[in-house]
Every structure is written in C-alpha cells, then in structure tokens.
Amino acid sequence: MVFEITILGSSSATPTNNRHHTAQYLQIDDNYILIDCGEGTQSQLRRYDIKLNRIDHIFISHLHGDHYLGLVGLISSMHLNGRKDKLHIYGPVGLAEIITIQLKYSDTRLVYNIQFHEIETDKIYTILDNASITVETIPLNHRINCAGFLFKEKPKRRRIIKDKLPENFSLQNISKLKRGLDIVDEDGHLLYKNELYTLDPKKNRSYAYCSDTCYSDTVIERVHMVDILYHEATFLQDLKNRAIDTYHTTALEAGQIAQLAKVRKLIIGHFSSRYKDLTLLLNETKTAFENTELAIEGTKFIIEE
C-alpha cells in the first residue's frame, strides 16, 4: 500500500521566487488528499503531475490566506475539467461561507457536489473514518482558530503464506486466517493453526501535520511516535520574540517537539521569506532532533510498511 507525502508549497505568509504557499498532497492507498491550499497550489499539482480530479478530501488548517486562497481556483478548475465525484472539504467555521460566496458572485454553478465538514479546532476528535484510514484533529495554538491533522492507517489483517496453503483451500478459511483465527472442524478439532499459515500484519503507518502554532505540549501528546511529523519552523531561535508575537514556532522548538514526542522523522516548513538559505533552519532543528528534513517543493516522503 502507498503512503506518500508530496510537498507542494513551504513558504509562510509571503511567497518567494522559489517557494509557494503551504500545500501538501498525501496518498494513502486509494485515499487522495490535499492538505492546505495556498495560492498557486493547482499549478504545483500540475507541475508534479498530480491529477486534480483524483483528490477526494481537502483539509484546511485555518483561515489565513496562505493556507486556503488557492482553494476557490482549484474548485473551479475541477468544475471546468468535468469532475463528477463529490469533493469533501474539512475546515474551520467560515470556510464554507467564504467559498460559497465566491462561487455565488462569479455565477459558478458546479457540475459536482461539495460537502463541507466544519471542524472544531479546539477539540480532539475523528473527522474522517473510512475503510482504511482515520483522520483526527490536533488543536494548535495560533492567532486564529487552527487545527492540525493526524492521519492513521487502520489495523491490517494478517498475511497469508500462500505456499503453505493446501490446494483448494476455501476463501472462507483464508478470510478466517487473515482475521487471526485458527481453522477448526465442526467438532472443534484444530485443522490449521493460524501462526503456521500467516505472518504478522504489516505496520500501521501515521503522519501528523501541524501548521501554524506556538510551541505546544498538546502537540507533543498528539503526535507521540508517529512515523513522520510535519511541523512549522517559521523562524530561527534568535527571533523567538517575533515567533511569540505571531504565534509561530522556531526551528529549535520544532526539533524539541519531535524529540520529546519520539517521532521517527521530522519535516520542517512554513519558512519565513527572510531566509534564503534554509540550511540555517535545518541545522538549528538538528541540534535537537537529528532526523530532520526540509519541506522542499517537489520532494516526496514515503513511509514504508
């Protein structure tokens, strides 16, 4: 199963010549997800050969423009491309009104349906639960209502050792083995012991996305031991006071959060436009957490099973 994150944008409020506003594309098997949608997102999707109409869920962390102003353009392009499938959009109070009024005054009558899911940003709960994944909120501490998102695979079934199965082994019995059951006859006598015909399930992978926020103990609790954590790192530590004033995190703090949460890998992004050399931010973060990478546009991060 695929579990892959593609960085589309990594700049903070002001874009630069080579960094767009925040957006990420996440594929978990047959779930195609967009996380935040700053200006230029649909151009970035095309640049990295990602089909717009494949996206079925969009998660918007908060209503600062660098995280959602590309959304109405993307919605319109999906319309012009003849999209038929329903699009699910998750975001704070006000997002549905903003998008609806723009479509109203441009007299855009979509050929597909949008279902808005209004999220409570100060609450920890599940906002998506389907056959293969769950998505939960991560309350963040920003100047306006803001939430991160925790993407988790559901527990997987045991794996069949095909070479060990007898001929004409029934699908019903295969299903039982996958569920961890032994196969017994009508009298309860053991026919096939599960552990002899199956392997342990593959690991359940996880990804946590934390956009704009101050340093937060809540984040540490929510992202404990995730495979990959994306966390903003807008400023270097020498601008700690600026970070406090604007409700952002420094690179050092992002590393400290990752270290305390015992995550496997950290990706930092949402870089201030003042930084031309991002290795300064990377190096500072690594003083607290070594396994850190930059959110460079076009980079793919794969979580192996």
N, C-alpha and C positions, 0 to 999 in steps of 0.2 A: 504493500500500500504506500502511496505517495504521501509525504508530509514535507512540504517545501514552501519556504518564505522567499518572496522576491521583493527587494527594496525598490520602490518607485520614486520616493522623494524623502529627503532627510534634512531639509532646511527648517529653521524656525520662522518667525513672522515675515522676515524679509528674504525673498529668494535671491540666489546669486546666479552668476552665469553658468555654473555647472552643478547647482543644487536646487531642486524643486521643493515645493511644499510637501508636507508629510503625506505619504500614502504607501501602503504595502498590499501585496497580493499574496494570499495564502491558499494553497491547495492541500486539502486533507482527503485523500482518495477521491471520491466524486463530489466533494464539497468545494465550491469555488467562491472564494470570499475576498472582499475588498475591505481593508481597514483604513479608515480615514480617506479623505478625498480632497486634498488641496488643489489649488489652481494647477492646470497642466496635467492632471492625472490621466485623462483619457489619451493624451499624446504620449505619455510614458507607457501606458498599456500597449499602444500600437508599436512603440519603439521596441518593446521587448516581446512582441508577437504574442500578446495575450488577447484572446477574443473577448470583446466587450460583452456580448450577449451570453457568454458562458457564466458570468458572475450571477450568483443567485442570492447572496447575502452581502449587505454592506453595513459595516459597523462604524458609527461616527462617535468619537470620544467626547467632543464638546463643540460649542458653537463659536469658537474663534475662527476667523475666516481661513487661516492657513490650514485648517483641518476639514473644511467642508465646502469651500467656494467652488470647487470643481464639480460638485455633485449635480447641479441642475444641467450643466452641459453634457455630462455623461448620460444622464437620464434621457436627454433629448436625442443624443446620438443613438442610443439603444432604440428609441422610437423610430428614427429615420432608417435604422437598419432592419426594421420589421420584427422586432422582438415580439414573441408570443407568450413566453412564460412569465409568471408572476415574479416580481422582484421584492425581496424583503429588506427593509431598511430599519436599522436599530439606532436610536439616538435620543438625546435629552429632550425634555419638554421644549417645544418651539420649532423643532426641526421640520415637522410635518407642515406647520403653518408657513414657514419660510419657503419651502419647496412648492407647496400648493399655490401660494400667491404669485410666485414667479411664472408658474405654468398658466395660471389664470390670465395674467396680463399680457402674456405672449400668445394667448389663444392657442396653446398647445394641448391637443386632445390625444392623449397617449393611446397607442394601439395595444397596450398591455396594461396589466394592473400592478399597482404598487401597494404593498401592505406595510404601513408604518407601525413600528413597535416602539412605544415610548418607554424609555428606561429611567429608573430611579437611580441616580448616580451616587447616592449616599447609602445604598443598600447592597448587601451581598446576596445575590440570588442567581438562578439559572434563567437565561433569556432565550436559549435555543437548546432543544433536546431532540435529536433525531436518532436514526438507527445506528449511527457510527460515532457521533461526537456530542459533547455538551459545550456550551459557552456560558461562562459565568462572569459577573461583573467584579471589578476591582475598584472600590471607591478611591478616588485620588483627591489630593488637596491642592486645588488650583484656584485662581481668582474667580472663576465661574464654575457652575456645575460641570463635573468632568469625571469620566469613568474609564478605566482600563478594561481589558478583556482577557479572560483565561480560557484557552482552547484546549480541550482534553479529549483524547480518544476514549471510547468506552472499552471495557474489558473484552478481550478477544477470546475466541474459542481455542481449545487445544488443537494441535496439528497432527494430522493422521500420518503414520508411517506406511505409505502405500505398499511398499514391498513386503510388508509383513501380513497384510490382509489376505485371507483365503479367497479363492475365486468365488464370484457371485455373492460377495458379501453385500447385504441389503443396504439401501440408502438409509433406511430407518436406523439400522445399527451404527452406521457411520455417524449419523446425527447424534446418537447417544454417546459415542466415543468423544466426539467433539465437545459435548457438554460435560465431559469428565466422568461419565457413568460407566460402570462395568456392564458387560452383557451377560445376562443370566437366562436360563431356560424357564419354562412355565412353573417348575418346582422350586425355583430359586437357586439352582445349582450354577456355579460360576462357569461360563463358557469362555469368555475373553476378558482378561484383566486389563483395565484401561491403560495402566502405565506401561504395558508391554507393547501397545499398538499406537501410542501417541507420544508427542513431545509437548513440553510446556508451551503455553501461548506466547506469542511474540509480545514484547513490551508495549505498554500503553504510553504513547508519547504526549507531550504537553508543550504549549507555547503561551507565554504571558506577554501581553502588550501593554506597556504603561507610557502613555503620552505625557502631557504637561502636568507636572506636580512638584510640590516641595518634597523634600526627604520625608518619608512616611513609614512608620512602624507597621501600619496596616498592610502596606505593600509587601513588606518582608514576610509577614504571616501568610499572605495570599499566594505568593509565588514560591513558596518553600519547595526546593528540589525540582523545579521544572527543568525540562531539557534545555530550553532557550528562553531567556528573558530579554525582551527589548525594553530599554529604559532611556528616557530622555537624559541628555547631558548637555544642556544649553551653554553653560559657562565653565571656565576654569575656576579653580578654588580661590584665586586672587580676586574674583568678582563675586564672592559669596554674598556680600550685602546686596548686590544687584539681583542675584538669584532669589534672595528672600523677598525683596521688594516686588518682583514679578512672578512669584510663586513658581520658581523653577528649581532644577537640581544642578549641582556642579558635577563635573566628571568624576571627581574623587568620591562624592557621595553616591553616585550610581554604582561605582565599584564596591563601596562599603555595603550597599544594599545587597548586591549579588553575593558578596562573601558571607554575609550574615544569613541570607536565605539558602545558601548552599546549592545554588543553581549550577547546571553543568556548563553553560556558556552564556555570556552577556553580549548583547549588541547595543551600542550606544548611537543615538541620533538626535535630531532636533537641534542641530548646531546653529549657534548664532552666526550671522553673516560676517561678524568681525573677524572670524577665524578663517584664514586662507589655508593654513597648514593644520590639517586635522590630526596629525600625529601628536600634536601637543595635548589634545584632549585624550587621545588613545593612551599615551604614555602615563598621563596622570591617573587615569582609571586603572591601569595595570598595576599601579603601586598598591592598590587594594585588592584587585582581582585580575589575575594573570590572563585567564582565558576570555579575553575581550576582543571583539572585532568592531570595526566601524560600519555604520549603515551606509555603504557606498551604493549609489544608484546602479541598478542592474545586477547587483550581487544576489546570488541565490544561496540560501542556507537550508540544507537538507538534514532532517532528523531521521537517522536510520532506525529500523526496527530492532 
